[in-house]
Amino acid sequence: MNKYNVFDIVGPIMVGPSSSHTAGACRIAGAALNITEGKAFDRVLFRLHGSFASTYRGHGTDMALVGGINGLGPSDPDLLHAFEISKKRGISWSFEKADLGEVHPNSVEIVFYFKDGERLSVMGSSIGGGNIVIIAINNIQVEFKNEFPALIVQYYDQPGIIAFVSSQLMTRSYNIESIITHKEENLVTLLVETTERVDQEALDRIFSNDEFIFTKYIDLVKEEDHVS
C-alpha cells in the first residue's frame, strides 16, 4: 500500500496556480541557491525542459524560479514581485527551452554565473505536490530531495570509501538517513544524507580525503530559511 502525506494530496501552501509548476519550481530554485553556498552571482540562466518549457509563463514557473534564486519561498507573498526584487538586487535572468534528456517533464537546469567568472549548474525536477528532487550538480548525477542535509563526494572506484565516510559520521554521533551511490564506468558519486546538520570540523575531516575529486555539502533548505 502506498503511503501519502497531506502535501501529496492537497499540495503545499503557496503563491501561484500549480504545486508542480509554481511551488515545486520555487523549491528547486531555492535548493539551487543553497548549493551556491552564498557565492555572489549576477546572472542566471534557466534551461526549461518538457512541460516547464511549454507552460512556464502561464503557470507562473518563471516567477517562481526567479523568486527562488532570490531566496523567496513558495508561500512568500513577495513571490508575486520576484522580477522587481531581482532587478533591484542586480541579478539578471533568462529562459531557454532545452532537451535535458530522459528526466521528469517538469525539470529545469539552473546555471549561476558568479561574479568571479565561475559558474555552477543545478538540475532539478518537480515531481508533484510541491515535492522536488535535485538530479545533477555540475553534470554530476545525484538524487537529493532537499529533505535532509547531504554530503556528496566523487572518487574513482575503490574499496573502503563508503566505510570511511560513514564511520567518520557515526563516530561523531551523526545518524545516517540514507546512502546512495551512482557509478559511471570507474567514477563513483556517493551521496550521504544525515538527519541533522553536520558541523564544519566533521566535514573538513571527511573532505580532506585525498581520494576525492569533488566534494559538496548541501544543508537543508527549510521554508523558514527563505528570506524576503
ROSE-4610 file (N, C-alpha, C; in Angstrom, 1 decimal, always signed):
// ROSE-4610
residu = [M/M/M/N/N/N/K/K/K/Y/Y/Y/N/N/N/V/V/V/F/F/F/D/D/D/I/I/I/V/V/V/G/G/G/P/P/P/I/I/I/M/M/M/V/V/V/G/G/G/P/P/P/S/S/S/S/S/S/S/S/S/H/H/H/T/T/T/A/A/A/G/G/G/A/A/A/C/C/C/R/R/R/I/I/I/A/A/A/G/G/G/A/A/A/A/A/A/L/L/L/N/N/N/I/I/I/T/T/T/E/E/E/G/G/G/K/K/K/A/A/A/F/F/F/D/D/D/R/R/R/V/V/V/L/L/L/F/F/F/R/R/R/L/L/L/H/H/H/G/G/G/S/S/S/F/F/F/A/A/A/S/S/S/T/T/T/Y/Y/Y/R/R/R/G/G/G/H/H/H/G/G/G/T/T/T/D/D/D/M/M/M/A/A/A/L/L/L/V/V/V/G/G/G/G/G/G/I/I/I/N/N/N/G/G/G/L/L/L/G/G/G/P/P/P/S/S/S/D/D/D/P/P/P/D/D/D/L/L/L/L/L/L/H/H/H/A/A/A/F/F/F/E/E/E/I/I/I/S/S/S/K/K/K/K/K/K/R/R/R/G/G/G/I/I/I/S/S/S/W/W/W/S/S/S/F/F/F/E/E/E/K/K/K/A/A/A/D/D/D/L/L/L/G/G/G/E/E/E/V/V/V/H/H/H/P/P/P/N/N/N/S/S/S/V/V/V/E/E/E/I/I/I/V/V/V/F/F/F/Y/Y/Y/F/F/F/K/K/K/D/D/D/G/G/G/E/E/E/R/R/R/L/L/L/S/S/S/V/V/V/M/M/M/G/G/G/S/S/S/S/S/S/I/I/I/G/G/G/G/G/G/G/G/G/N/N/N/I/I/I/V/V/V/I/I/I/I/I/I/A/A/A/I/I/I/N/N/N/N/N/N/I/I/I/Q/Q/Q/V/V/V/E/E/E/F/F/F/K/K/K/N/N/N/E/E/E/F/F/F/P/P/P/A/A/A/L/L/L/I/I/I/V/V/V/Q/Q/Q/Y/Y/Y/Y/Y/Y/D/D/D/Q/Q/Q/P/P/P/G/G/G/I/I/I/I/I/I/A/A/A/F/F/F/V/V/V/S/S/S/S/S/S/Q/Q/Q/L/L/L/M/M/M/T/T/T/R/R/R/S/S/S/Y/Y/Y/N/N/N/I/I/I/E/E/E/S/S/S/I/I/I/I/I/I/T/T/T/H/H/H/K/K/K/E/E/E/E/E/E/N/N/N/L/L/L/V/V/V/T/T/T/L/L/L/L/L/L/V/V/V/E/E/E/T/T/T/T/T/T/E/E/E/R/R/R/V/V/V/D/D/D/Q/Q/Q/E/E/E/A/A/A/L/L/L/D/D/D/R/R/R/I/I/I/F/F/F/S/S/S/N/N/N/D/D/D/E/E/E/F/F/F/I/I/I/F/F/F/T/T/T/K/K/K/Y/Y/Y/I/I/I/D/D/D/L/L/L/V/V/V/K/K/K/E/E/E/E/E/E/D/D/D/H/H/H/V/V/V/S/S/S]
num = [1/1/1/2/2/2/3/3/3/4/4/4/5/5/5/6/6/6/7/7/7/8/8/8/9/9/9/10/10/10/11/11/11/12/12/12/13/13/13/14/14/14/15/15/15/16/16/16/17/17/17/18/18/18/19/19/19/20/20/20/21/21/21/22/22/22/23/23/23/24/24/24/25/25/25/26/26/26/27/27/27/28/28/28/29/29/29/30/30/30/31/31/31/32/32/32/33/33/33/34/34/34/35/35/35/36/36/36/37/37/37/38/38/38/39/39/39/40/40/40/41/41/41/42/42/42/43/43/43/44/44/44/45/45/45/46/46/46/47/47/47/48/48/48/49/49/49/50/50/50/51/51/51/52/52/52/53/53/53/54/54/54/55/55/55/56/56/56/57/57/57/58/58/58/59/59/59/60/60/60/61/61/61/62/62/62/63/63/63/64/64/64/65/65/65/66/66/66/67/67/67/68/68/68/69/69/69/70/70/70/71/71/71/72/72/72/73/73/73/74/74/74/75/75/75/76/76/76/77/77/77/78/78/78/79/79/79/80/80/80/81/81/81/82/82/82/83/83/83/84/84/84/85/85/85/86/86/86/87/87/87/88/88/88/89/89/89/90/90/90/91/91/91/92/92/92/93/93/93/94/94/94/95/95/95/96/96/96/97/97/97/98/98/98/99/99/99/100/100/100/101/101/101/102/102/102/103/103/103/104/104/104/105/105/105/106/106/106/107/107/107/108/108/108/109/109/109/110/110/110/111/111/111/112/112/112/113/113/113/114/114/114/115/115/115/116/116/116/117/117/117/118/118/118/119/119/119/120/120/120/121/121/121/122/122/122/123/123/123/124/124/124/125/125/125/126/126/126/127/127/127/128/128/128/129/129/129/130/130/130/131/131/131/132/132/132/133/133/133/134/134/134/135/135/135/136/136/136/137/137/137/138/138/138/139/139/139/140/140/140/141/141/141/142/142/142/143/143/143/144/144/144/145/145/145/146/146/146/147/147/147/148/148/148/149/149/149/150/150/150/151/151/151/152/152/152/153/153/153/154/154/154/155/155/155/156/156/156/157/157/157/158/158/158/159/159/159/160/160/160/161/161/161/162/162/162/163/163/163/164/164/164/165/165/165/166/166/166/167/167/167/168/168/168/169/169/169/170/170/170/171/171/171/172/172/172/173/173/173/174/174/174/175/175/175/176/176/176/177/177/177/178/178/178/179/179/179/180/180/180/181/181/181/182/182/182/183/183/183/184/184/184/185/185/185/186/186/186/187/187/187/188/188/188/189/189/189/190/190/190/191/191/191/192/192/192/193/193/193/194/194/194/195/195/195/196/196/196/197/197/197/198/198/198/199/199/199/200/200/200/201/201/201/202/202/202/203/203/203/204/204/204/205/205/205/206/206/206/207/207/207/208/208/208/209/209/209/210/210/210/211/211/211/212/212/212/213/213/213/214/214/214/215/215/215/216/216/216/217/217/217/218/218/218/219/219/219/220/220/220/221/221/221/222/222/222/223/223/223/224/224/224/225/225/225/226/226/226/227/227/227/228/228/228]
x = [+0.8/+0.0/+0.9/+0.6/+1.4/+1.0/+2.0/+1.8/+1.9/+1.0/+1.0/+0.9/+1.5/+1.3/+0.4/+0.0/-1.1/-0.7/+0.6/+1.1/+1.0/+1.1/+0.9/-0.5/-1.5/-2.9/-3.4/-3.2/-3.8/-2.7/-1.5/-0.4/+0.0/+1.0/+1.6/+0.8/+1.0/+0.6/+1.5/+1.0/+1.8/+1.2/+2.0/+1.5/+1.6/+0.5/+0.6/-0.4/-0.6/-1.7/-1.4/-0.1/+0.2/+1.3/+1.0/+2.1/+3.3/+3.1/+4.3/+5.0/+4.2/+4.8/+5.2/+4.6/+5.0/+5.7/+5.1/+5.8/+7.0/+6.8/+8.0/+9.1/+8.8/+9.8/+10.5/+9.8/+10.4/+11.3/+10.9/+11.8/+13.0/+12.9/+14.1/+15.1/+14.6/+15.5/+16.1/+15.2/+15.7/+16.8/+16.6/+17.7/+19.0/+18.8/+19.9/+20.7/+19.9/+20.5/+21.4/+20.9/+21.6/+22.9/+22.8/+24.0/+25.1/+24.8/+25.8/+26.6/+26.1/+26.8/+27.1/+26.2/+26.3/+27.3/+27.8/+28.7/+28.0/+28.6/+27.9/+27.7/+26.5/+26.2/+25.4/+25.5/+24.7/+23.9/+24.0/+23.2/+22.9/+21.6/+21.2/+20.4/+20.8/+20.1/+19.2/+18.0/+17.1/+16.8/+17.2/+17.0/+15.9/+14.8/+13.5/+13.2/+12.8/+12.5/+11.1/+10.6/+9.2/+8.1/+7.2/+6.1/+6.5/+7.6/+8.1/+8.4/+8.9/+9.2/+8.0/+6.9/+5.7/+4.8/+4.8/+3.8/+4.4/+5.7/+6.3/+5.7/+5.3/+4.7/+3.3/+2.5/+1.1/+0.9/+1.8/+1.7/+2.5/+3.2/+4.0/+5.3/+5.7/+7.0/+8.2/+8.1/+9.1/+9.3/+8.1/+8.1/+8.7/+8.3/+8.7/+10.2/+10.7/+12.2/+13.0/+12.6/+13.3/+13.2/+12.0/+11.8/+12.7/+12.8/+13.6/+15.1/+15.6/+17.1/+17.3/+16.2/+16.4/+16.0/+15.8/+15.6/+14.2/+13.2/+11.8/+11.2/+10.4/+9.7/+8.4/+7.8/+6.6/+5.4/+5.4/+4.3/+4.5/+5.7/+6.0/+5.2/+4.4/+3.7/+4.5/+5.8/+6.7/+7.1/+6.7/+6.9/+6.3/+5.2/+4.5/+5.3/+6.3/+7.1/+8.6/+8.7/+10.1/+10.9/+10.3/+11.1/+11.6/+10.8/+11.2/+12.3/+12.1/+13.2/+14.5/+14.5/+15.7/+16.4/+15.6/+16.2/+16.9/+16.2/+16.8/+18.1/+18.2/+19.4/+20.5/+20.2/+21.2/+21.4/+20.4/+20.5/+19.7/+20.3/+19.5/+19.3/+18.3/+17.9/+17.4/+17.5/+16.9/+16.5/+15.5/+15.0/+15.2/+15.5/+15.6/+15.0/+14.4/+13.9/+15.0/+15.0/+16.1/+15.6/+16.3/+16.1/+17.1/+16.7/+17.6/+17.7/+17.2/+17.3/+16.1/+16.4/+15.3/+15.1/+14.4/+14.1/+12.7/+12.2/+10.8/+10.4/+9.2/+8.8/+8.9/+8.7/+8.8/+10.2/+11.2/+12.6/+13.2/+14.2/+14.9/+16.4/+17.3/+18.7/+18.9/+19.4/+19.7/+21.2/+21.6/+23.0/+23.3/+24.1/+24.5/+25.9/+25.9/+27.2/+27.7/+28.8/+29.3/+30.2/+30.3/+31.0/+32.5/+33.0/+34.4/+34.7/+33.6/+33.8/+33.5/+33.3/+33.0/+31.5/+31.1/+29.7/+29.3/+28.0/+27.5/+26.2/+26.0/+24.7/+24.1/+22.8/+22.0/+20.7/+20.5/+19.3/+18.4/+17.1/+16.1/+14.8/+14.0/+12.6/+11.6/+10.4/+9.3/+8.4/+8.3/+7.7/+6.3/+5.6/+4.2/+4.0/+2.9/+2.6/+3.6/+4.4/+5.4/+6.7/+6.8/+8.0/+9.0/+10.3/+11.3/+12.4/+13.2/+14.5/+15.5/+16.7/+17.8/+18.5/+18.7/+19.2/+20.6/+21.2/+22.6/+23.1/+24.4/+25.1/+26.4/+26.5/+27.7/+27.8/+26.7/+26.6/+26.9/+27.1/+27.3/+26.0/+25.6/+24.3/+24.2/+23.1/+22.8/+21.3/+20.9/+19.4/+19.2/+18.8/+18.7/+17.3/+16.5/+15.1/+15.0/+16.1/+16.0/+15.2/+15.3/+14.6/+15.5/+16.8/+17.8/+19.1/+20.0/+21.3/+22.1/+22.9/+23.6/+25.0/+25.9/+27.3/+27.4/+28.1/+28.3/+29.8/+30.4/+31.8/+31.8/+32.8/+33.1/+34.5/+34.7/+36.0/+36.1/+37.3/+37.5/+37.3/+36.5/+36.1/+37.2/+37.0/+37.9/+37.2/+37.7/+37.0/+37.3/+36.4/+36.6/+36.1/+35.7/+35.3/+33.9/+33.0/+31.7/+31.9/+32.7/+33.0/+33.7/+34.6/+35.3/+34.4/+33.5/+32.6/+31.6/+31.0/+30.0/+30.6/+31.8/+32.5/+32.8/+33.2/+33.5/+32.3/+31.1/+29.9/+29.4/+29.5/+29.0/+29.8/+31.1/+31.9/+31.7/+31.0/+30.6/+29.1/+28.5/+27.1/+26.1/+26.5/+25.5/+24.8/+23.5/+22.6/+22.5/+22.8/+22.7/+21.3/+20.7/+19.3/+19.4/+20.3/+20.4/+21.8/+22.1/+23.4/+23.0/+23.4/+23.1/+24.4/+24.6/+25.8/+25.4/+26.1/+25.9/+27.3/+27.4/+28.6/+28.5/+29.5/+29.6/+31.0/+31.1/+32.4/+33.2/+34.3/+35.1/+34.9/+33.9/+33.7/+32.5/+32.6/+31.5/+31.2/+29.9/+29.3/+28.6/+29.0/+28.4/+27.6/+26.3/+25.5/+25.1/+25.4/+25.0/+24.2/+22.9/+22.0/+22.1/+22.0/+22.0/+20.8/+20.4/+19.1/+19.3/+20.6/+20.9/+22.0/+22.2/+23.3/+24.7/+25.6/+27.0/+27.9/+28.6/+29.5/+30.7/+31.3/+32.4/+33.6/+33.9/+35.0/+34.9/+33.7/+33.4/+33.5/+33.0/+33.1/+34.5/+35.3/+36.7/+37.5/+37.2/+37.8/+37.5/+36.2/+35.8/+36.3/+36.2/+36.6/+38.1/+38.8/+40.3/+40.9/+40.0/+40.5/+41.0/+42.3/+42.9/+42.3/+41.5/+40.9/+39.7/+39.2/+38.0/+38.4/+37.7/+37.9/+36.8/+35.8/+34.7/+34.0/+33.8/+33.1/+32.1/+31.0/+29.9/+29.1/+28.8/+27.8/+26.6/+25.4/+24.2/+23.4/+23.2/+22.4/+21.0/+20.1/+18.7/+18.1/+17.3/+16.6/+15.2/+14.9/+13.6/+12.8/+11.5/+10.6/+11.0/+11.3/+11.5/+12.9/+13.8/+15.1/+15.1/+14.0/+13.9/+13.8/+14.4/+14.4/+13.6/+13.1/+12.3/+13.3]
y = [-1.2/+0.0/+1.2/+2.2/+3.4/+4.3/+5.0/+6.0/+7.4/+8.2/+9.6/+10.6/+11.7/+12.7/+13.8/+14.7/+15.6/+16.5/+16.8/+17.6/+16.9/+15.5/+14.8/+14.8/+15.1/+15.0/+16.4/+17.4/+18.7/+19.8/+19.4/+20.3/+21.3/+22.0/+22.9/+24.3/+25.0/+26.4/+27.2/+28.0/+28.6/+29.8/+30.6/+31.6/+31.1/+31.2/+30.7/+29.6/+29.2/+28.3/+26.8/+26.4/+25.0/+24.5/+23.4/+22.9/+22.5/+21.9/+21.4/+22.5/+23.4/+24.4/+25.6/+25.9/+27.1/+26.7/+26.0/+25.7/+24.8/+23.8/+22.9/+23.7/+24.5/+25.3/+26.2/+26.8/+27.7/+27.0/+25.8/+25.0/+24.5/+24.1/+23.7/+24.9/+26.1/+27.3/+27.6/+27.4/+27.7/+26.7/+25.4/+24.4/+24.7/+25.1/+25.5/+26.7/+27.7/+28.9/+28.4/+27.5/+27.0/+26.3/+25.6/+24.9/+25.8/+27.1/+28.1/+28.5/+28.1/+28.4/+29.9/+30.8/+32.2/+32.9/+32.2/+32.9/+33.9/+35.0/+36.1/+35.8/+36.0/+35.8/+37.0/+37.3/+38.4/+38.0/+36.8/+36.3/+34.9/+34.5/+33.1/+32.8/+31.6/+31.0/+29.8/+29.9/+28.7/+28.0/+26.7/+25.9/+24.9/+25.2/+24.6/+23.4/+22.3/+21.0/+20.7/+20.0/+19.4/+20.4/+20.1/+20.9/+22.2/+22.3/+23.5/+24.5/+24.0/+24.8/+25.2/+24.4/+24.7/+25.7/+25.7/+26.5/+27.4/+27.7/+28.4/+29.8/+30.5/+31.8/+31.7/+30.9/+30.8/+30.3/+29.4/+28.8/+29.4/+30.5/+31.2/+30.6/+29.6/+29.0/+29.9/+30.9/+31.9/+32.7/+33.2/+34.0/+33.2/+31.9/+31.0/+30.8/+30.5/+30.3/+31.5/+32.7/+33.9/+34.2/+34.0/+34.2/+33.2/+32.0/+31.0/+31.4/+31.8/+32.2/+33.5/+34.2/+35.4/+35.1/+33.8/+33.5/+33.5/+33.6/+33.6/+32.2/+31.9/+30.6/+30.6/+29.4/+29.2/+30.0/+30.2/+30.8/+32.3/+32.8/+34.2/+35.1/+36.1/+37.0/+37.8/+38.0/+38.8/+38.0/+36.7/+36.0/+36.6/+37.3/+38.0/+39.1/+39.6/+40.7/+40.2/+38.9/+38.3/+39.1/+39.4/+40.1/+41.4/+42.2/+43.5/+43.4/+42.4/+42.2/+41.8/+40.9/+40.5/+41.7/+42.5/+43.7/+44.6/+44.8/+45.7/+45.2/+43.8/+43.2/+43.1/+43.5/+43.4/+42.1/+41.2/+39.8/+39.7/+39.5/+39.3/+37.8/+37.5/+36.2/+36.0/+34.8/+34.5/+33.0/+32.8/+31.4/+30.9/+29.6/+29.0/+27.6/+27.1/+25.7/+24.8/+23.6/+22.7/+21.3/+20.4/+18.9/+18.4/+18.1/+17.7/+16.2/+15.5/+14.0/+13.3/+12.1/+11.3/+11.6/+12.8/+13.3/+13.6/+13.9/+14.2/+15.4/+15.5/+16.6/+18.0/+18.0/+19.3/+19.4/+19.7/+19.8/+21.1/+21.5/+22.7/+22.6/+23.1/+23.3/+24.7/+25.0/+26.4/+26.6/+27.6/+27.9/+29.3/+29.3/+30.5/+31.0/+32.3/+32.9/+33.8/+33.4/+34.1/+35.3/+36.2/+37.5/+37.3/+36.1/+35.8/+35.1/+34.9/+34.3/+32.8/+32.2/+30.8/+30.6/+29.3/+29.0/+27.7/+27.6/+26.4/+26.0/+24.7/+24.3/+23.3/+23.5/+22.6/+22.2/+20.9/+20.4/+19.7/+20.1/+19.6/+19.3/+18.5/+18.1/+18.3/+18.8/+19.0/+17.7/+16.9/+15.6/+15.4/+16.6/+16.6/+17.0/+17.7/+18.1/+19.1/+19.8/+20.7/+20.0/+18.7/+17.9/+18.0/+18.0/+18.1/+17.1/+16.9/+16.2/+16.9/+17.1/+17.6/+16.4/+16.4/+15.3/+15.4/+16.6/+16.8/+18.1/+18.1/+19.3/+19.3/+20.4/+20.4/+19.1/+18.6/+17.4/+16.2/+16.3/+15.1/+14.6/+13.4/+12.8/+12.6/+13.1/+12.9/+12.6/+12.4/+12.2/+12.8/+14.0/+14.8/+15.5/+15.1/+15.6/+16.8/+17.3/+18.5/+18.3/+17.0/+16.7/+16.5/+16.3/+16.1/+16.7/+17.2/+17.6/+16.5/+16.8/+15.8/+16.1/+15.1/+15.2/+14.5/+15.1/+14.4/+14.4/+13.2/+13.1/+12.3/+12.5/+11.8/+11.3/+10.0/+9.4/+8.3/+7.9/+6.7/+5.4/+4.5/+3.3/+2.6/+2.4/+1.7/+1.3/+0.2/-0.2/+0.7/+0.8/+1.5/+2.9/+3.5/+4.9/+5.0/+4.2/+4.3/+4.1/+3.1/+2.8/+4.0/+4.6/+5.8/+6.9/+7.3/+8.4/+8.1/+6.9/+6.5/+6.4/+5.9/+5.8/+7.2/+8.1/+9.5/+10.2/+9.9/+10.5/+9.8/+8.5/+7.7/+7.9/+8.0/+8.3/+9.6/+10.5/+11.8/+11.9/+10.7/+10.5/+11.1/+11.2/+11.6/+10.4/+10.6/+9.5/+9.6/+8.5/+8.5/+8.1/+8.9/+8.7/+7.8/+8.0/+7.2/+7.3/+6.3/+6.3/+5.9/+6.7/+6.5/+6.6/+5.6/+5.7/+5.6/+6.3/+6.2/+6.0/+5.0/+4.6/+4.7/+5.5/+5.6/+5.3/+4.1/+3.5/+3.4/+4.0/+3.9/+5.0/+5.9/+7.1/+6.9/+7.1/+6.9/+8.2/+8.4/+9.6/+9.0/+9.4/+9.0/+10.1/+9.9/+10.9/+10.3/+11.0/+10.5/+11.6/+11.2/+12.1/+11.9/+12.9/+12.8/+13.4/+13.0/+13.6/+14.9/+15.4/+16.7/+17.3/+18.6/+19.3/+18.8/+18.7/+18.3/+19.5/+19.4/+20.6/+20.7/+21.8/+22.1/+21.2/+20.9/+20.1/+18.7/+18.1/+16.8/+16.8/+17.9/+18.0/+18.1/+18.9/+19.0/+17.7/+16.9/+15.6/+14.7/+14.7/+13.8/+14.3/+15.6/+16.2/+16.3/+16.1/+16.1/+14.9/+13.9/+12.6/+12.9/+12.6/+12.9/+12.1/+11.1/+10.3/+11.0/+12.1/+12.7/+13.8/+13.7/+14.7/+15.7/+15.5/+16.5/+16.3/+17.4/+17.4/+18.5/+18.2/+19.2/+18.9/+19.9/+19.7/+20.6/+20.0/+20.7/+20.7/+21.8/+22.0/+22.0/+21.6/+21.6/+23.0/+23.2/+24.4/+24.2/+24.9/+24.8/+26.0/+25.9/+27.0/+28.3/+28.2/+29.4/+29.9/+29.2/+29.7/+30.7/+30.7/+31.7/+33.1/+34.0/+35.4/+36.3/+37.4/+38.3/+39.3]
z = [+0.0/+0.0/+0.0/-0.9/-1.0/+0.2/+0.7/+1.8/+1.2/+1.6/+1.2/+2.4/+2.3/+3.3/+2.8/+3.6/+3.3/+2.1/+1.9/+0.8/-0.5/-0.5/-1.7/-2.2/-1.3/-1.6/-1.9/-1.1/-1.3/-1.7/-1.7/-2.1/-1.0/-1.2/-0.2/-0.1/+1.0/+1.0/+0.1/-0.9/-1.9/-2.5/-3.2/-4.0/-5.5/-6.2/-7.6/-7.9/-9.1/-9.5/-9.4/-9.3/-9.5/-8.5/-7.8/-6.9/-7.6/-8.8/-9.6/-10.3/-10.9/-11.8/-11.0/-9.9/-9.1/-7.8/-6.9/-5.6/-5.9/-6.7/-7.0/-7.6/-8.6/-9.3/-8.3/-7.5/-6.5/-5.5/-5.2/-4.2/-4.9/-6.2/-7.0/-7.0/-7.3/-7.3/-6.0/-4.9/-3.5/-3.1/-3.5/-3.2/-4.0/-5.3/-6.1/-5.5/-5.0/-4.4/-3.2/-2.4/-1.3/-1.7/-2.8/-3.3/-3.7/-4.0/-4.3/-3.1/-1.9/-0.6/-0.4/-0.9/-0.7/-1.6/-2.6/-3.5/-4.4/-4.6/-5.3/-6.8/-7.3/-8.7/-9.2/-10.5/-11.1/-12.3/-12.7/-13.9/-13.7/-14.1/-14.0/-15.3/-15.8/-17.0/-16.5/-16.9/-16.6/-17.9/-18.0/-19.2/-18.9/-19.5/-19.2/-20.1/-19.5/-20.1/-20.1/-21.1/-21.1/-20.9/-20.0/-19.7/-19.1/-18.3/-17.9/-19.0/-20.1/-21.3/-22.0/-21.9/-22.7/-22.0/-20.7/-20.0/-18.9/-19.0/-17.8/-17.6/-18.6/-18.4/-17.8/-18.4/-17.9/-16.5/-16.1/-14.8/-13.7/-14.1/-13.1/-12.7/-13.6/-13.3/-13.4/-14.3/-14.5/-13.2/-12.7/-11.5/-10.3/-10.2/-9.1/-9.1/-10.3/-10.4/-10.1/-10.6/-10.2/-8.8/-8.2/-6.7/-5.9/-6.4/-5.6/-5.6/-6.7/-6.7/-6.0/-5.6/-4.7/-3.3/-2.9/-1.5/-1.1/-2.0/-1.7/-1.7/-0.7/-0.6/-1.3/-1.5/-2.3/-1.7/-0.3/+0.3/+0.6/+0.2/+0.4/-0.5/+0.0/-0.8/-1.7/-1.4/-2.2/-3.5/-3.6/-4.8/-6.0/-5.8/-6.9/-7.4/-6.7/-7.1/-7.4/-7.7/-7.9/-8.9/-10.0/-11.1/-10.6/-9.9/-9.4/-8.4/-7.5/-6.5/-7.1/-8.1/-8.7/-9.4/-10.1/-10.8/-9.7/-8.6/-7.6/-7.0/-7.0/-6.5/-7.5/-8.7/-9.8/-10.4/-10.3/-10.8/-12.0/-13.1/-14.4/-14.6/-15.5/-15.7/-17.2/-17.7/-19.0/-19.0/-19.9/-20.1/-21.5/-21.6/-22.9/-22.8/-23.8/-23.9/-24.2/-23.5/-23.7/-23.5/-24.2/-24.0/-23.0/-21.8/-20.7/-20.7/-21.7/-21.7/-21.0/-20.6/-20.0/-18.5/-18.3/-17.0/-16.9/-15.7/-15.5/-16.4/-16.9/-17.8/-17.1/-15.7/-15.0/-14.5/-15.4/-15.0/-15.5/-14.8/-15.2/-14.8/-15.6/-15.3/-15.0/-13.8/-13.4/-13.4/-14.2/-14.4/-13.7/-12.7/-12.0/-12.6/-12.9/-13.3/-12.2/-11.6/-10.5/-10.9/-10.0/-10.3/-10.5/-10.0/-10.2/-11.5/-12.3/-13.6/-13.7/-12.5/-12.4/-12.6/-12.8/-13.0/-12.3/-12.0/-11.3/-11.9/-12.3/-12.8/-11.9/-11.7/-10.8/-11.6/-11.7/-12.4/-11.4/-11.5/-10.6/-11.3/-10.6/-11.2/-10.1/-10.5/-9.6/-9.9/-8.8/-9.0/-8.5/-8.1/-7.7/-6.3/-6.1/-4.7/-4.1/-4.9/-4.5/-4.1/-4.2/-3.9/-5.1/-4.7/-5.7/-5.5/-6.6/-6.4/-7.3/-6.7/-7.4/-8.0/-9.4/-10.1/-10.6/-10.6/-11.1/-10.6/-10.2/-9.9/-10.7/-11.5/-12.5/-13.3/-13.8/-14.6/-13.8/-12.5/-11.7/-11.2/-11.5/-11.2/-9.7/-9.1/-7.7/-7.6/-6.4/-6.1/-4.7/-4.7/-3.5/-3.4/-2.4/-2.4/-1.4/-0.9/-0.1/+1.2/+1.7/+2.9/+4.1/+3.8/+4.8/+4.3/+5.2/+4.8/+4.1/+3.2/+2.4/+2.1/+2.1/+1.7/+0.3/-0.6/-1.9/-2.1/-2.4/-2.8/-4.1/-4.9/-6.1/-6.1/-6.5/-6.5/-7.5/-7.8/-8.7/-7.9/-8.4/-7.7/-7.0/-5.7/-4.8/-3.6/-2.9/-1.7/-0.5/+0.5/+1.7/+1.8/+0.7/+0.8/+1.6/+1.3/+2.0/+3.5/+3.8/+5.2/+5.9/+5.1/+5.7/+6.0/+5.0/+5.3/+6.4/+6.3/+7.4/+8.7/+8.8/+10.2/+10.7/+9.8/+10.3/+10.9/+10.3/+10.8/+12.0/+12.0/+13.2/+14.4/+14.3/+15.5/+16.1/+15.4/+15.9/+16.2/+16.2/+16.6/+15.7/+14.4/+13.4/+12.9/+12.7/+12.3/+10.7/+10.1/+8.6/+8.2/+7.4/+6.9/+5.6/+4.7/+3.5/+2.9/+2.1/+1.4/-0.1/-1.0/-2.4/-3.2/-4.1/-5.0/-6.4/-7.3/-8.7/-9.3/-10.2/-10.8/-12.3/-12.9/-14.3/-14.8/-15.4/-15.7/-14.3/-14.2/-13.0/-12.0/-12.3/-11.4/-10.6/-9.3/-8.3/-7.7/-7.6/-6.8/-5.6/-4.5/-3.2/-2.6/-2.2/-1.6/-0.2/+0.9/+2.2/+2.9/+3.2/+3.9/+5.4/+6.2/+7.7/+8.2/+9.4/+10.0/+10.7/+10.7/+11.3/+10.6/+10.8/+10.1/+10.6/+9.7/+10.1/+10.3/+11.4/+11.8/+10.8/+10.8/+9.8/+10.1/+11.4/+11.7/+11.1/+11.3/+10.7/+9.2/+8.6/+7.1/+6.7/+7.4/+7.0/+7.1/+8.1/+8.2/+7.0/+6.6/+5.5/+4.2/+4.0/+2.7/+2.4/+3.5/+3.4/+2.8/+2.6/+1.9/+0.5/+0.3/-1.0/-2.2/-1.9/-3.0/-3.6/-3.0/-3.5/-4.6/-5.7/-6.8/-6.8/-6.1/-5.9/-4.6/-3.9/-2.6/-2.5/-1.9/-1.7/-0.5/+0.3/+1.4/+1.1/+1.2/+0.9/+2.2/+2.8/+4.0/+3.6/+4.6/+4.3/+4.2/+3.1/+3.0/+3.5/+4.7/+5.3/+4.8/+4.9/+4.5/+5.2/+6.5/+7.3/+7.0/+6.3/+6.0/+4.8/+4.1/+3.0/+3.5/+2.8/+3.2/+2.2/+2.7/+1.8/+1.3]
